[in-house]
């Protein structure tokens, strides 16, 4: 593919769910993907599906051929990969080096910067399947970007080209940024799975069908109105209902071994009550009633409620 003026030759290191999709998105804007690294059968299939015709190359060859190297590898593998390539003299002066990790800013790319590379952190705030449907999702996606002030326009331009929205995150705030995303998206999956398990255990044949409309409405309301959208027994100060929930979940745990569900219910109900109390949505009496309901006949969950929130 001939490179248009202003277009880059991009190398993708890591044909995981993120790397392959972002490579395809950048290719669709006219950039040339000059090579991709893939080892597992799944990554090879993903590369063939999303990046047809792109050669699968060794990492060293990709770095040598690329004007922009996109590192889409697991967080824990990133520091060693960057420093290892630096030791071999692989990084080039003026080369763009970007990673897709949420946890790290550009500090992790210091060995590449020392060789004269321009370093960027480009993290999509999105969960990926590694299939073509992810490309459409980029249109509603934000990227947490970090770079030196003079280099921010480059990061912003790359994100905008993919149809997404760049959000600047300070280097020192990357871990908190990533924690916020993981806490919301990852734990949402756990909560939904736990709820579906309970419904399945009591004989509901299609738990997702029951949960779907409720959860979609709750998410939309929370995004639109924040904690003002809170409903349910904790928000009402209905301690009797909370106590009955807790007891039923403890009995369910004894029957199924799924103690994680009651632990999560107690911890999240406690956190919900504390946040509602701080906002003045629960009186002190109602808050203490909820906390007492969560600890009544306590069988020892791993996380328990505390006192009146500061």
C-alpha positions as a Markdown table, in Angstrom:
| # | Residue | x | y | z |
|---|---|---|---|---|
| 1 | Unk | 0.0 | 0.0 | 0.0 |
| 2 | Unk | 1.6 | 3.3 | -1.0 |
| 3 | Unk | 1.8 | 5.8 | 1.9 |
| 4 | Unk | 0.0 | 9.1 | 1.3 |
| 5 | Unk | 1.8 | 12.4 | 2.2 |
| 6 | Unk | 1.7 | 12.7 | 6.0 |
| 7 | Unk | 1.0 | 9.0 | 6.4 |
| 8 | Unk | 3.1 | 6.7 | 8.5 |
| 9 | Unk | 4.5 | 3.2 | 8.2 |
| 10 | Unk | 3.2 | 1.6 | 11.4 |
| 11 | Unk | 4.4 | -1.6 | 13.1 |
| 12 | Unk | 2.2 | -3.4 | 15.5 |
| 13 | Unk | 3.8 | -5.3 | 18.3 |
| 14 | Unk | 1.2 | -7.6 | 19.7 |
| 15 | Unk | -1.8 | -8.8 | 17.7 |
| 16 | Unk | -4.0 | -9.0 | 20.7 |
| 17 | Unk | -7.5 | -7.7 | 20.8 |
| 18 | Unk | -6.4 | -4.1 | 21.1 |
| 19 | Unk | -3.3 | -4.1 | 18.8 |
| 20 | Unk | -5.0 | -5.7 | 15.8 |
| 21 | Unk | -8.1 | -3.4 | 16.1 |
| 22 | Unk | -6.1 | -0.2 | 16.4 |
| 23 | Unk | -3.9 | -1.3 | 13.5 |
| 24 | Unk | -6.9 | -1.8 | 11.4 |
| 25 | Unk | -8.3 | 1.5 | 12.4 |
| 26 | Unk | -5.1 | 3.4 | 11.5 |
| 27 | Unk | -4.8 | 1.5 | 8.3 |
| 28 | Unk | -8.3 | 2.5 | 7.3 |
| 29 | Unk | -7.2 | 6.2 | 7.5 |
| 30 | Unk | -4.5 | 5.7 | 5.0 |
| 31 | Unk | -1.5 | 4.7 | 7.2 |
| 32 | Unk | 0.5 | 1.6 | 6.1 |
| 33 | Unk | 0.8 | -1.2 | 8.5 |
| 34 | Unk | 4.3 | -2.5 | 7.6 |
| 35 | Unk | 4.3 | -5.5 | 9.9 |
| 36 | Unk | 2.7 | -7.2 | 12.9 |
| 37 | Unk | 4.0 | -9.6 | 15.6 |
| 38 | Unk | 1.9 | -12.6 | 16.4 |
| 39 | Unk | 2.8 | -15.8 | 18.1 |
| 40 | Unk | -0.3 | -17.6 | 19.4 |
| 41 | Unk | -2.8 | -19.2 | 17.0 |
| 42 | Unk | -5.5 | -16.8 | 18.2 |
| 43 | Unk | -3.3 | -13.7 | 17.4 |
| 44 | Unk | -2.3 | -15.1 | 14.0 |
| 45 | Unk | -5.9 | -15.6 | 13.1 |
| 46 | Unk | -6.7 | -12.1 | 14.4 |
| 47 | Unk | -3.9 | -10.6 | 12.4 |
| 48 | Unk | -5.2 | -12.4 | 9.2 |
| 49 | Unk | -8.7 | -11.2 | 9.8 |
| 50 | Unk | -8.1 | -7.6 | 10.7 |
| 51 | Unk | -4.8 | -6.9 | 8.9 |
| 52 | Unk | -5.0 | -9.0 | 5.8 |
| 53 | Unk | -1.9 | -8.9 | 3.7 |
| 54 | Unk | 0.3 | -7.4 | 6.5 |
| 55 | Unk | 3.4 | -9.6 | 7.0 |
| 56 | Unk | 4.0 | -11.3 | 10.4 |
| 57 | Unk | 7.5 | -10.3 | 11.4 |
| 58 | Unk | 9.9 | -10.5 | 14.2 |
| 59 | Unk | 9.8 | -7.7 | 16.7 |
| 60 | Unk | 13.2 | -6.4 | 15.7 |
| 61 | Unk | 12.3 | -6.3 | 12.1 |
| 62 | Unk | 9.1 | -4.4 | 12.9 |
| 63 | Unk | 11.0 | -1.7 | 14.8 |
| 64 | Unk | 13.5 | -1.4 | 12.1 |
| 65 | Unk | 10.9 | -0.8 | 9.4 |
| 66 | Unk | 8.4 | 1.4 | 11.2 |
| 67 | Unk | 8.0 | 5.2 | 11.6 |
| 68 | Unk | 5.4 | 4.5 | 14.4 |
| 69 | Unk | 5.8 | 1.5 | 16.6 |
| 70 | Unk | 2.6 | 0.6 | 18.5 |
| 71 | Unk | 3.2 | -1.5 | 21.5 |
| 72 | Unk | 0.1 | -3.4 | 22.4 |
| 73 | Unk | 1.4 | -5.9 | 24.9 |
| 74 | Unk | 0.3 | -6.7 | 28.5 |
| 75 | Unk | 1.2 | -4.1 | 31.1 |
| 76 | Unk | 3.6 | -6.3 | 32.9 |
| 77 | Unk | 5.5 | -7.1 | 29.7 |
| 78 | Unk | 5.9 | -3.6 | 28.6 |
| 79 | Unk | 8.9 | -2.3 | 30.6 |
| 80 | Unk | 11.0 | -5.4 | 29.8 |
| 81 | Unk | 10.2 | -5.2 | 26.1 |
| 82 | Unk | 11.1 | -1.5 | 25.8 |
| 83 | Unk | 14.3 | -1.8 | 27.8 |
| 84 | Unk | 15.3 | -5.0 | 26.0 |
| 85 | Unk | 14.9 | -3.3 | 22.6 |
| 86 | Unk | 17.0 | -0.4 | 23.8 |
| 87 | Unk | 19.8 | -2.7 | 24.8 |
| 88 | Unk | 20.0 | -4.0 | 21.2 |
| 89 | Unk | 20.0 | -0.5 | 19.8 |
| 90 | Unk | 16.7 | -1.0 | 18.1 |
| 91 | Unk | 15.1 | 2.3 | 18.7 |
| 92 | Unk | 15.7 | 5.1 | 16.2 |
| 93 | Unk | 15.9 | 8.9 | 16.6 |
| 94 | Unk | 12.7 | 10.6 | 15.5 |
| 95 | Unk | 10.7 | 7.3 | 15.5 |
| 96 | Unk | 7.3 | 7.5 | 17.1 |
| 97 | Unk | 6.8 | 4.9 | 19.9 |
| 98 | Unk | 3.4 | 4.6 | 21.4 |
| 99 | Unk | 1.9 | 2.0 | 23.8 |
| 100 | Unk | -1.7 | 1.2 | 24.6 |
| 101 | Unk | -1.4 | 0.5 | 28.4 |
| 102 | Unk | -3.7 | 2.3 | 30.7 |
| 103 | Unk | -1.5 | 1.9 | 33.7 |
| 104 | Unk | 1.6 | 3.6 | 32.3 |
| 105 | Unk | 2.3 | 7.0 | 30.9 |
| 106 | Unk | 5.4 | 7.8 | 28.8 |
| 107 | Unk | 7.9 | 7.2 | 31.6 |
| 108 | Unk | 7.9 | 3.5 | 30.8 |
| 109 | Unk | 9.2 | 4.4 | 27.3 |
| 110 | Unk | 12.2 | 6.3 | 28.7 |
| 111 | Unk | 14.7 | 3.8 | 27.1 |
| 112 | Unk | 13.3 | 4.6 | 23.7 |
| 113 | Unk | 13.2 | 8.3 | 24.4 |
| 114 | Unk | 16.9 | 8.2 | 25.4 |
| 115 | Unk | 17.6 | 6.9 | 21.9 |
| 116 | Unk | 15.8 | 9.9 | 20.4 |
| 117 | Unk | 12.4 | 8.4 | 19.9 |
| 118 | Unk | 9.1 | 10.4 | 20.4 |
| 119 | Unk | 7.1 | 8.7 | 23.1 |
| 120 | Unk | 3.3 | 8.6 | 23.4 |
| 121 | Unk | 0.7 | 6.8 | 25.6 |
| 122 | Unk | -2.5 | 6.0 | 23.8 |
| 123 | Unk | -5.0 | 4.0 | 25.9 |
| 124 | Unk | -8.5 | 3.3 | 24.5 |
| 125 | Unk | -11.2 | 3.4 | 27.3 |
| 126 | Unk | -13.0 | 0.5 | 25.7 |
| 127 | Unk | -13.3 | -3.2 | 26.1 |
| 128 | Unk | -12.4 | -5.1 | 22.9 |
| 129 | Unk | -13.5 | -8.4 | 21.4 |
| 130 | Unk | -10.7 | -8.4 | 18.8 |
| 131 | Unk | -13.3 | -8.6 | 16.0 |
| 132 | Unk | -14.2 | -6.1 | 13.3 |
| 133 | Unk | -17.2 | -4.9 | 15.3 |
| 134 | Unk | -14.7 | -3.1 | 17.6 |
| 135 | Unk | -13.9 | -0.7 | 14.8 |
| 136 | Unk | -17.4 | 0.8 | 14.9 |
| 137 | Unk | -17.1 | 1.2 | 18.7 |
| 138 | Unk | -14.1 | 3.5 | 18.3 |
| 139 | Unk | -16.5 | 6.2 | 17.2 |
| 140 | Unk | -17.9 | 6.5 | 20.7 |
| 141 | Unk | -14.6 | 5.8 | 22.5 |
| 142 | Unk | -12.2 | 8.1 | 24.4 |
| 143 | Unk | -8.5 | 7.5 | 24.6 |
| 144 | Unk | -6.5 | 8.5 | 27.7 |
| 145 | Unk | -3.4 | 10.1 | 26.1 |
| 146 | Unk | -0.1 | 11.2 | 27.8 |
| 147 | Unk | 2.8 | 12.9 | 26.1 |
| 148 | Unk | 5.2 | 15.8 | 26.5 |
| 149 | Unk | 3.3 | 19.1 | 25.7 |
| 150 | Unk | 5.0 | 19.6 | 22.4 |
| 151 | Unk | 4.0 | 16.0 | 21.3 |
| 152 | Unk | 0.4 | 16.0 | 22.5 |
| 153 | Unk | -0.9 | 17.2 | 19.1 |
| 154 | Unk | 0.6 | 14.1 | 17.5 |
| 155 | Unk | -1.2 | 11.8 | 20.0 |
| 156 | Unk | -4.4 | 13.8 | 19.6 |
| 157 | Unk | -4.2 | 13.6 | 15.8 |
| 158 | Unk | -3.8 | 9.8 | 15.8 |
| 159 | Unk | -6.8 | 9.4 | 18.1 |
| 160 | Unk | -9.0 | 11.7 | 16.2 |
| 161 | Unk | -8.1 | 10.0 | 12.9 |
| 162 | Unk | -9.5 | 6.7 | 14.4 |
| 163 | Unk | -12.7 | 8.6 | 15.1 |
| 164 | Unk | -12.2 | 8.7 | 18.9 |
| 165 | Unk | -11.9 | 11.4 | 21.4 |
| 166 | Unk | -8.5 | 12.2 | 23.1 |
| 167 | Unk | -8.5 | 13.0 | 26.8 |
| 168 | Unk | -5.3 | 14.2 | 28.3 |
| 169 | Unk | -4.1 | 12.4 | 31.4 |
| 170 | Unk | -1.2 | 13.6 | 33.4 |
| 171 | Unk | 1.7 | 11.2 | 33.8 |
| 172 | Unk | 1.2 | 11.1 | 37.6 |
| 173 | Unk | -2.5 | 10.3 | 37.3 |
| 174 | Unk | -2.2 | 7.3 | 34.9 |
| 175 | Unk | -2.6 | 4.6 | 37.6 |
| 176 | Unk | -5.7 | 6.3 | 39.1 |
| 177 | Unk | -7.1 | 6.8 | 35.6 |
| 178 | Unk | -6.7 | 3.1 | 34.9 |
| 179 | Unk | -8.0 | 2.0 | 38.3 |
| 180 | Unk | -11.2 | 4.0 | 37.6 |
| 181 | Unk | -11.8 | 2.2 | 34.3 |
| 182 | Unk | -11.0 | -1.2 | 35.7 |
| 183 | Unk | -13.2 | -0.6 | 38.8 |
| 184 | Unk | -16.1 | 0.3 | 36.6 |
| 185 | Unk | -15.9 | -2.0 | 33.6 |
| 186 | Unk | -14.3 | -5.1 | 35.1 |
| 187 | Unk | -16.3 | -5.2 | 38.3 |
| 188 | Unk | -19.5 | -4.5 | 36.4 |
| 189 | Unk | -18.9 | -7.9 | 34.6 |
| 190 | Unk | -18.4 | -9.6 | 38.0 |
| 191 | Unk | -21.6 | -8.0 | 39.5 |
| 192 | Unk | -23.7 | -9.0 | 36.4 |
| 193 | Unk | -22.3 | -12.5 | 36.5 |
| 194 | Unk | -23.0 | -12.9 | 40.2 |
| 195 | Unk | -26.6 | -11.7 | 39.7 |
| 196 | Unk | -27.1 | -14.0 | 36.7 |
| 197 | Unk | -25.8 | -16.9 | 38.8 |
| 198 | Unk | -28.3 | -16.3 | 41.6 |
| 199 | Unk | -31.2 | -16.1 | 39.1 |
| 200 | Unk | -30.0 | -19.3 | 37.4 |
| 201 | Unk | -29.6 | -21.0 | 40.8 |
| 202 | Unk | -33.3 | -20.3 | 41.6 |
| 203 | Unk | -34.4 | -21.7 | 38.2 |
| 204 | Unk | -34.7 | -18.6 | 36.0 |
| 205 | Unk | -34.0 | -19.9 | 32.5 |
| 206 | Unk | -32.8 | -16.7 | 30.9 |
| 207 | Unk | -31.2 | -14.5 | 33.5 |
| 208 | Unk | -29.7 | -12.1 | 31.0 |
| 209 | Unk | -33.1 | -11.4 | 29.5 |
| 210 | Unk | -34.4 | -10.5 | 33.0 |
| 211 | Unk | -31.3 | -8.4 | 33.9 |
| 212 | Unk | -30.8 | -6.7 | 30.5 |
| 213 | Unk | -33.5 | -4.0 | 30.5 |
| 214 | Unk | -32.9 | -3.2 | 34.2 |
| 215 | Unk | -29.1 | -2.9 | 33.9 |
| 216 | Unk | -29.2 | -0.9 | 30.7 |
| 217 | Unk | -31.6 | 1.6 | 32.3 |
| 218 | Unk | -29.5 | 1.8 | 35.5 |
| 219 | Unk | -26.3 | 2.4 | 33.5 |
| 220 | Unk | -27.9 | 5.1 | 31.3 |
| 221 | Unk | -29.4 | 6.8 | 34.3 |
| 222 | Unk | -26.1 | 6.7 | 36.3 |
| 223 | Unk | -24.2 | 8.2 | 33.4 |
| 224 | Unk | -26.8 | 10.9 | 32.9 |
| 225 | Unk | -27.5 | 11.8 | 36.5 |
| 226 | Unk | -24.7 | 10.4 | 38.6 |
| 227 | Unk | -25.7 | 9.3 | 42.1 |
| 228 | Unk | -29.0 | 11.2 | 41.9 |
| 229 | Unk | -30.1 | 8.1 | 39.9 |
| 230 | Unk | -29.6 | 5.8 | 42.9 |
| 231 | Unk | -32.7 | 3.7 | 43.8 |
| 232 | Unk | -33.3 | 0.6 | 45.8 |
| 233 | Unk | -33.4 | -0.5 | 49.5 |
| 234 | Unk | -30.1 | 1.2 | 50.5 |
| 235 | Unk | -31.2 | 4.5 | 49.1 |
| 236 | Unk | -34.5 | 4.2 | 50.8 |
| 237 | Unk | -32.9 | 3.3 | 54.1 |
| 238 | Unk | -34.9 | 0.0 | 54.0 |
| 239 | Unk | -32.8 | -1.9 | 56.6 |
| 240 | Unk | -35.3 | -4.8 | 56.8 |
| 241 | Unk | -34.9 | -5.6 | 53.1 |
| 242 | Unk | -31.2 | -5.3 | 53.3 |
| 243 | Unk | -31.1 | -7.6 | 56.3 |
| 244 | Unk | -33.2 | -10.2 | 54.4 |
| 245 | Unk | -31.0 | -9.9 | 51.3 |
| 246 | Unk | -27.9 | -10.5 | 53.4 |
| 247 | Unk | -29.3 | -13.5 | 55.2 |
| 248 | Unk | -30.6 | -15.1 | 52.0 |
| 249 | Unk | -27.2 | -14.6 | 50.3 |
| 250 | Unk | -25.4 | -16.1 | 53.3 |
| 251 | Unk | -27.6 | -19.2 | 53.0 |
| 252 | Unk | -27.0 | -19.2 | 49.2 |
| 253 | Unk | -23.3 | -19.2 | 49.9 |
| 254 | Unk | -23.6 | -22.2 | 52.2 |
| 255 | Unk | -25.5 | -24.1 | 49.5 |
| 256 | Unk | -23.4 | -23.2 | 46.5 |
| 257 | Unk | -20.0 | -22.2 | 47.9 |
| 258 | Unk | -20.3 | -18.8 | 46.3 |
| 259 | Unk | -19.3 | -16.7 | 49.2 |
| 260 | Unk | -17.9 | -14.0 | 46.9 |
| 261 | Unk | -21.5 | -12.9 | 46.2 |
| 262 | Unk | -22.5 | -12.1 | 49.7 |
| 263 | Unk | -19.1 | -10.5 | 50.3 |
| 264 | Unk | -19.6 | -8.3 | 47.3 |
| 265 | Unk | -23.2 | -7.4 | 48.3 |
| 266 | Unk | -22.1 | -6.4 | 51.8 |
| 267 | Unk | -19.1 | -4.4 | 50.7 |
| 268 | Unk | -21.0 | -2.6 | 47.9 |
| 269 | Unk | -24.1 | -1.9 | 50.0 |
| 270 | Unk | -21.8 | -0.5 | 52.7 |
| 271 | Unk | -20.1 | 1.8 | 50.2 |
| 272 | Unk | -23.4 | 2.8 | 48.7 |
| 273 | Unk | -24.8 | 3.7 | 52.1 |
| 274 | Unk | -21.7 | 5.7 | 52.9 |
| 275 | Unk | -21.8 | 7.7 | 49.7 |
| 276 | Unk | -25.6 | 8.3 | 50.1 |
| 277 | Unk | -25.0 | 9.5 | 53.6 |
| 278 | Unk | -22.3 | 11.9 | 52.5 |
| 279 | Unk | -24.7 | 13.4 | 50.0 |
| 280 | Unk | -27.4 | 13.8 | 52.5 |
| 281 | Unk | -29.6 | 11.2 | 50.9 |
| 282 | Unk | -29.6 | 9.0 | 54.1 |
| 283 | Unk | -30.0 | 10.3 | 57.6 |
| 284 | Unk | -27.6 | 9.2 | 60.3 |
| 285 | Unk | -30.3 | 6.9 | 61.7 |
| 286 | Unk | -31.0 | 5.3 | 58.4 |
| 287 | Unk | -27.3 | 4.9 | 57.6 |
| 288 | Unk | -26.6 | 3.1 | 60.9 |
| 289 | Unk | -29.7 | 0.9 | 60.3 |
| 290 | Unk | -28.3 | -0.2 | 57.0 |
| 291 | Unk | -24.9 | -1.0 | 58.6 |
| 292 | Unk | -26.5 | -3.0 | 61.3 |
| 293 | Unk | -28.5 | -4.9 | 58.7 |
| 294 | Unk | -25.4 | -5.8 | 56.9 |
| 295 | Unk | -23.7 | -7.2 | 60.0 |
| 296 | Unk | -26.7 | -9.0 | 61.6 |
| 297 | Unk | -25.8 | -12.7 | 62.1 |
| 298 | Unk | -22.5 | -12.0 | 60.4 |
| 299 | Unk | -20.9 | -15.2 | 59.2 |
| 300 | Unk | -17.6 | -13.3 | 58.6 |
| 301 | Unk | -17.5 | -11.8 | 55.1 |
| 302 | Unk | -14.1 | -10.7 | 53.9 |
| 303 | Unk | -15.1 | -7.1 | 53.7 |
| 304 | Unk | -17.4 | -5.4 | 56.2 |
| 305 | Unk | -19.1 | -2.0 | 56.8 |
| 306 | Unk | -17.6 | 0.8 | 58.8 |
| 307 | Unk | -18.9 | 3.6 | 60.9 |
| 308 | Unk | -20.5 | 7.0 | 59.9 |
| 309 | Unk | -18.7 | 8.3 | 56.8 |
| 310 | Unk | -16.3 | 11.2 | 57.2 |
